[in-house]
Amino acid sequence: NEVVTSKYTVATFLPKNLAMQFSRLANCYFLVISFLQLLPLGLSPTNRFATAGPFAVILALNMAREAYEDSKRHRADAQVNNRRASVVQ
């Protein structure tokens, strides 16, 4: 048996994390607003990157935090899985 408490692998980190990020309604809202501001339609009274830049930074920081926490989970899992166990028969 093996204990696995981590959420991600190297291959699944980006898609799973983005799905988790955009499951929050606020992030979907800011994605739409950022997209509309980036279009050259003159819809925004502010700079084109006024929302997209900070939004991208916040997403990147959340991803970095999740990666750090998941790496700690992987280390804890490895530590538990490498312990000696006694089998009762």
N, C-alpha and C positions, 0 to 999 in steps of 0.2 A: 504494500500500500504506500501511497505517497500523498503528502499534504501539499495542496496548491491553493494559496490565497491570493496570488497575484492576478491582476485583471488582464494584463497585456503580454504579448510576446513582441519580438522585434518586428515581425511581419504584420501584426494586427494593431500595433500602437496607433498609427495615424488614422486609419478608418474608424476604429472603435472610439478613439478620443474625439474625433470630429463629430461623430454621431452623438456622443455624450454632450459635447459642447452645444450642439445645435438642437438638442432636445429641450433646452431652456428657451422659453418664449422670448426673453429679452435678447438673447444672442441672435435669434432669427430676425427680430425687429431691426437690430443694428446692422445685420447683414443686408437686409433689403434697403435700408436708408443709405448705407455706404455704397451699395450698387447704384442707387438712383443718383447719388451725388457725383459718382465717377463718370456718369454719362454726360456728354457735352450738350445737354439740353437747356442749360441755364435754369434748372429747377432749384438750385441751392443758393441761398444768399451768402454762404460762407465759402471758404476754400474747398476745392474738390476733395482734398485729402483730410479735411477737418474731422471727419468721423472714421474713415477707413484706417488712418494711421494709428490712432489710439486703440481702435477696436482690434487691429492686428497685433499690437503690443500686448493687450490684455489676453487675447487668445494664446499667444506665444508663452506668456508667463504662466497661464493655467496649464498649458501642455508641459512646460518644464517642471512645474510642481508635481503634476501627475506622474511624470517619468521618474522623478526623484523618489516619490512615495512608493511607486511600483518596484523600483530597484531595491528599496529597503524590504519590501515584501518578498522579493526573490531571494535576497540574502537570508531572511528569517526562515523561509521555506527550506532552503538548502541546509541550514543549520539543524532544523528539526528532522529533515529527511536523512541526515547523516548520523543521527544518534544511534547508539546500539539499542536494540530491542530484545527483550527476552520473550520466547514463545512458550506459552503454557499449553501442555498437552494433556 
